[in-house]
Amino acid sequence: MPDITVLGALRARLSRPITPRNIPSDGEDALLARVLITSWSLATGRTLRSDVPPQQLTEDELIAFWADD
């Protein structure tokens, strides 16, 4: 029996495996990264430097931001 993913009160669709044609695009990856960073910032009060993109931050900066107390 296939998995059912509920999209709303009256809609559902069959789930499907990720294949090359439905892998998230770079835009979706950037949006997901922004959501995760924003959520973690709100939860912890920590922020990342805004003068460089996240992929250019140092390892120490990323560890300090993402480390769980």
KOLTORSE-91926 format. One record per atom (N, C-alpha, C): residue number from 0; residue in three letters; atom name; y, z, x. Coordinates in nm, 2 decimals. Each point is the difference from the previous one (the first is absolute). Example, Ala and Ser with C-alpha at 12.3 -4.5 7.8 and 13.67 -1.06 7.14 Angstrom:
2
{pt 0; Ala; N; {-0.57; 0.78; 1.32}}
{pt 0; Ala; CA; {0.12; 0.00; -0.09}}
{pt 0; Ala; C; {0.12; 0.00; 0.09}}
{pt 1; Ser; N; {0.11; -0.07; -0.04}}
{pt 1; Ser; CA; {0.11; 0.00; 0.09}}
{pt 1; Ser; C; {0.11; 0.08; -0.08}}
This chain:
69
{pt 0; Met; N; {-0.12; 0.00; 0.08}}
{pt 0; Met; CA; {0.12; 0.00; -0.08}}
{pt 0; Met; C; {0.12; 0.00; 0.09}}
{pt 1; Pro; N; {0.10; -0.09; -0.02}}
{pt 1; Pro; CA; {0.12; -0.01; 0.08}}
{pt 1; Pro; C; {0.09; 0.12; -0.03}}
{pt 2; Asp; N; {0.08; 0.04; 0.10}}
{pt 2; Asp; CA; {0.10; 0.10; -0.01}}
{pt 2; Asp; C; {0.12; -0.05; -0.09}}
{pt 3; Ile; N; {0.06; 0.09; -0.08}}
{pt 3; Ile; CA; {0.11; -0.04; -0.08}}
{pt 3; Ile; C; {0.12; 0.08; 0.05}}
{pt 4; Thr; N; {0.11; -0.07; 0.02}}
{pt 4; Thr; CA; {0.12; 0.06; 0.04}}
{pt 4; Thr; C; {0.10; 0.00; -0.12}}
{pt 5; Val; N; {0.05; 0.11; -0.04}}
{pt 5; Val; CA; {0.09; 0.01; -0.12}}
{pt 5; Val; C; {0.14; -0.03; 0.05}}
{pt 6; Leu; N; {0.06; -0.10; -0.07}}
{pt 6; Leu; CA; {0.14; -0.03; 0.04}}
{pt 6; Leu; C; {0.10; 0.06; -0.10}}
{pt 7; Gly; N; {-0.04; 0.04; -0.12}}
{pt 7; Gly; CA; {0.09; 0.05; -0.10}}
{pt 7; Gly; C; {-0.09; 0.05; -0.12}}
{pt 8; Ala; N; {0.07; 0.04; -0.10}}
{pt 8; Ala; CA; {-0.07; 0.05; -0.11}}
{pt 8; Ala; C; {-0.09; -0.10; -0.07}}
{pt 9; Leu; N; {0.04; -0.12; 0.00}}
{pt 9; Leu; CA; {-0.07; -0.11; -0.07}}
{pt 9; Leu; C; {-0.06; -0.10; 0.09}}
{pt 10; Arg; N; {0.02; 0.01; 0.13}}
{pt 10; Arg; CA; {-0.05; -0.11; 0.09}}
{pt 10; Arg; C; {-0.09; 0.06; 0.10}}
{pt 11; Ala; N; {-0.09; -0.08; 0.05}}
{pt 11; Ala; CA; {-0.09; 0.03; 0.11}}
{pt 11; Ala; C; {-0.04; -0.13; 0.06}}
{pt 12; Arg; N; {-0.05; 0.01; 0.13}}
{pt 12; Arg; CA; {-0.04; -0.12; 0.07}}
{pt 12; Arg; C; {-0.12; 0.04; 0.08}}
{pt 13; Leu; N; {-0.08; -0.10; 0.04}}
{pt 13; Leu; CA; {-0.11; 0.03; 0.09}}
{pt 13; Leu; C; {0.05; 0.01; 0.14}}
{pt 14; Ser; N; {-0.04; 0.10; 0.07}}
{pt 14; Ser; CA; {0.04; 0.01; 0.14}}
{pt 14; Ser; C; {-0.07; -0.10; 0.09}}
{pt 15; Arg; N; {0.05; -0.04; 0.11}}
{pt 15; Arg; CA; {-0.06; -0.10; 0.09}}
{pt 15; Arg; C; {0.02; 0.04; 0.14}}
{pt 16; Pro; N; {-0.09; -0.04; 0.09}}
{pt 16; Pro; CA; {0.02; 0.04; 0.14}}
{pt 16; Pro; C; {0.12; -0.08; 0.06}}
{pt 17; Ile; N; {0.05; 0.06; 0.11}}
{pt 17; Ile; CA; {0.11; -0.07; 0.07}}
{pt 17; Ile; C; {-0.06; -0.11; 0.07}}
{pt 18; Thr; N; {0.06; -0.12; -0.02}}
{pt 18; Thr; CA; {-0.04; -0.12; 0.07}}
{pt 18; Thr; C; {0.12; -0.06; 0.06}}
{pt 19; Pro; N; {-0.01; -0.09; 0.09}}
{pt 19; Pro; CA; {0.12; -0.06; 0.07}}
{pt 19; Pro; C; {0.10; -0.05; -0.10}}
{pt 20; Arg; N; {-0.03; -0.04; -0.12}}
{pt 20; Arg; CA; {0.10; -0.05; -0.09}}
{pt 20; Arg; C; {0.07; 0.11; -0.07}}
{pt 21; Asn; N; {-0.05; 0.13; -0.01}}
{pt 21; Asn; CA; {0.07; 0.10; -0.07}}
{pt 21; Asn; C; {0.03; 0.12; 0.09}}
{pt 22; Ile; N; {0.01; -0.02; 0.13}}
{pt 22; Ile; CA; {0.04; 0.11; 0.10}}
{pt 22; Ile; C; {0.15; 0.01; -0.02}}
{pt 23; Pro; N; {0.06; 0.12; 0.00}}
{pt 23; Pro; CA; {0.14; 0.02; -0.02}}
{pt 23; Pro; C; {0.08; -0.08; 0.11}}
{pt 24; Ser; N; {0.11; -0.05; -0.05}}
{pt 24; Ser; CA; {0.09; -0.08; 0.10}}
{pt 24; Ser; C; {0.08; 0.10; 0.08}}
{pt 25; Asp; N; {0.07; -0.05; 0.10}}
{pt 25; Asp; CA; {0.09; 0.09; 0.08}}
{pt 25; Asp; C; {0.10; 0.07; -0.08}}
{pt 26; Gly; N; {0.05; -0.06; -0.11}}
{pt 26; Gly; CA; {0.10; 0.06; -0.09}}
{pt 26; Gly; C; {-0.06; 0.12; -0.07}}
{pt 27; Glu; N; {-0.12; -0.01; -0.04}}
{pt 27; Glu; CA; {-0.07; 0.11; -0.06}}
{pt 27; Glu; C; {-0.03; 0.11; 0.10}}
{pt 28; Asp; N; {-0.04; -0.03; 0.12}}
{pt 28; Asp; CA; {-0.02; 0.10; 0.10}}
{pt 28; Asp; C; {0.12; 0.07; 0.03}}
{pt 29; Ala; N; {0.12; -0.07; 0.01}}
{pt 29; Ala; CA; {0.12; 0.07; 0.03}}
{pt 29; Ala; C; {0.04; 0.09; -0.11}}
{pt 30; Leu; N; {-0.02; -0.04; -0.13}}
{pt 30; Leu; CA; {0.03; 0.09; -0.11}}
{pt 30; Leu; C; {-0.09; 0.12; 0.00}}
{pt 31; Leu; N; {-0.13; -0.02; 0.03}}
{pt 31; Leu; CA; {-0.09; 0.12; 0.01}}
{pt 31; Leu; C; {0.05; 0.10; 0.11}}
{pt 32; Ala; N; {0.03; -0.06; 0.11}}
{pt 32; Ala; CA; {0.05; 0.09; 0.11}}
{pt 32; Ala; C; {0.12; 0.07; -0.04}}
{pt 33; Arg; N; {0.10; -0.06; -0.07}}
{pt 33; Arg; CA; {0.12; 0.06; -0.04}}
{pt 33; Arg; C; {-0.03; 0.12; -0.10}}
{pt 34; Val; N; {-0.09; -0.03; -0.09}}
{pt 34; Val; CA; {-0.04; 0.10; -0.10}}
{pt 34; Val; C; {-0.06; 0.12; 0.07}}
{pt 35; Leu; N; {-0.10; -0.02; 0.09}}
{pt 35; Leu; CA; {-0.06; 0.11; 0.07}}
{pt 35; Leu; C; {0.09; 0.08; 0.09}}
{pt 36; Ile; N; {0.09; -0.07; 0.07}}
{pt 36; Ile; CA; {0.10; 0.07; 0.08}}
{pt 36; Ile; C; {0.10; 0.08; -0.08}}
{pt 37; Thr; N; {0.04; -0.06; -0.11}}
{pt 37; Thr; CA; {0.10; 0.07; -0.09}}
{pt 37; Thr; C; {-0.07; 0.12; -0.07}}
{pt 38; Ser; N; {-0.12; -0.01; -0.04}}
{pt 38; Ser; CA; {-0.08; 0.11; -0.06}}
{pt 38; Ser; C; {-0.02; 0.11; 0.10}}
{pt 39; Trp; N; {-0.04; -0.03; 0.12}}
{pt 39; Trp; CA; {-0.02; 0.10; 0.10}}
{pt 39; Trp; C; {0.13; 0.07; 0.04}}
{pt 40; Ser; N; {0.11; -0.08; 0.01}}
{pt 40; Ser; CA; {0.13; 0.06; 0.03}}
{pt 40; Ser; C; {0.04; 0.10; -0.11}}
{pt 41; Leu; N; {-0.02; -0.04; -0.13}}
{pt 41; Leu; CA; {0.04; 0.10; -0.11}}
{pt 41; Leu; C; {-0.09; 0.12; 0.00}}
{pt 42; Ala; N; {-0.13; -0.02; 0.04}}
{pt 42; Ala; CA; {-0.09; 0.12; 0.00}}
{pt 42; Ala; C; {0.02; 0.09; 0.11}}
{pt 43; Thr; N; {0.04; -0.05; 0.12}}
{pt 43; Thr; CA; {0.02; 0.08; 0.12}}
{pt 43; Thr; C; {0.14; 0.03; 0.04}}
{pt 44; Gly; N; {0.09; -0.08; -0.04}}
{pt 44; Gly; CA; {0.14; 0.01; 0.04}}
{pt 44; Gly; C; {0.03; -0.06; 0.14}}
{pt 45; Arg; N; {-0.10; -0.07; 0.05}}
{pt 45; Arg; CA; {0.01; -0.07; 0.13}}
{pt 45; Arg; C; {0.05; -0.14; -0.02}}
{pt 46; Thr; N; {0.07; -0.06; 0.09}}
{pt 46; Thr; CA; {0.05; -0.13; -0.01}}
{pt 46; Thr; C; {-0.03; -0.08; 0.13}}
{pt 47; Leu; N; {-0.01; -0.13; -0.01}}
{pt 47; Leu; CA; {-0.02; -0.08; 0.12}}
{pt 47; Leu; C; {0.14; -0.05; 0.04}}
{pt 48; Arg; N; {0.01; -0.04; 0.13}}
{pt 48; Arg; CA; {0.13; -0.06; 0.04}}
{pt 48; Arg; C; {0.03; -0.13; -0.07}}
{pt 49; Ser; N; {0.12; -0.02; -0.04}}
{pt 49; Ser; CA; {0.03; -0.12; -0.08}}
{pt 49; Ser; C; {0.06; -0.11; 0.08}}
{pt 50; Asp; N; {0.02; 0.02; 0.13}}
{pt 50; Asp; CA; {0.06; -0.10; 0.09}}
{pt 50; Asp; C; {-0.10; -0.10; 0.05}}
{pt 51; Val; N; {-0.13; 0.03; -0.02}}
{pt 51; Val; CA; {-0.10; -0.10; 0.04}}
{pt 51; Val; C; {-0.11; -0.01; -0.11}}
{pt 52; Pro; N; {-0.07; -0.11; -0.01}}
{pt 52; Pro; CA; {-0.11; -0.01; -0.10}}
{pt 52; Pro; C; {-0.11; 0.09; 0.04}}
{pt 53; Pro; N; {-0.08; 0.04; -0.10}}
{pt 53; Pro; CA; {-0.11; 0.10; 0.03}}
{pt 53; Pro; C; {-0.10; -0.05; 0.10}}
{pt 54; Gln; N; {-0.02; -0.13; 0.01}}
{pt 54; Gln; CA; {-0.10; -0.05; 0.10}}
{pt 54; Gln; C; {0.06; 0.02; 0.15}}
{pt 55; Gln; N; {0.12; 0.03; 0.01}}
{pt 55; Gln; CA; {0.06; 0.01; 0.14}}
{pt 55; Gln; C; {0.02; 0.15; 0.04}}
{pt 56; Leu; N; {-0.04; 0.09; -0.09}}
{pt 56; Leu; CA; {0.01; 0.14; 0.03}}
{pt 56; Leu; C; {-0.10; 0.04; 0.11}}
{pt 57; Thr; N; {0.03; 0.10; 0.07}}
{pt 57; Thr; CA; {-0.10; 0.05; 0.11}}
{pt 57; Thr; C; {-0.12; 0.07; -0.07}}
{pt 58; Glu; N; {-0.10; 0.01; 0.08}}
{pt 58; Glu; CA; {-0.12; 0.07; -0.05}}
{pt 58; Glu; C; {0.03; 0.15; -0.04}}
{pt 59; Asp; N; {0.08; 0.06; 0.09}}
{pt 59; Asp; CA; {0.04; 0.14; -0.03}}
{pt 59; Asp; C; {0.08; 0.02; -0.12}}
{pt 60; Glu; N; {0.09; -0.10; -0.03}}
{pt 60; Glu; CA; {0.08; 0.01; -0.12}}
{pt 60; Glu; C; {-0.09; -0.02; -0.12}}
{pt 61; Leu; N; {-0.09; -0.09; 0.00}}
{pt 61; Leu; CA; {-0.09; -0.02; -0.11}}
{pt 61; Leu; C; {-0.09; 0.12; -0.03}}
{pt 62; Ile; N; {-0.05; 0.06; 0.11}}
{pt 62; Ile; CA; {-0.09; 0.12; -0.01}}
{pt 62; Ile; C; {0.08; 0.11; -0.06}}
{pt 63; Ala; N; {0.12; 0.02; 0.05}}
{pt 63; Ala; CA; {0.09; 0.11; -0.06}}
{pt 63; Ala; C; {0.03; -0.02; -0.15}}
{pt 64; Phe; N; {0.01; -0.12; -0.04}}
{pt 64; Phe; CA; {0.03; -0.03; -0.14}}
{pt 64; Phe; C; {-0.12; 0.02; -0.09}}
{pt 65; Trp; N; {-0.11; -0.06; 0.04}}
{pt 65; Trp; CA; {-0.12; 0.00; -0.08}}
{pt 65; Trp; C; {-0.09; 0.12; 0.01}}
{pt 66; Ala; N; {0.02; 0.09; 0.10}}
{pt 66; Ala; CA; {-0.09; 0.11; 0.03}}
{pt 66; Ala; C; {0.01; 0.10; -0.12}}
{pt 67; Asp; N; {-0.12; 0.05; -0.04}}
{pt 67; Asp; CA; {-0.01; 0.09; -0.11}}
{pt 67; Asp; C; {0.01; 0.14; 0.05}}
{pt 68; Asp; N; {0.09; 0.08; -0.05}}
{pt 68; Asp; CA; {0.01; 0.14; 0.05}}
{pt 68; Asp; C; {-0.11; 0.09; -0.03}}
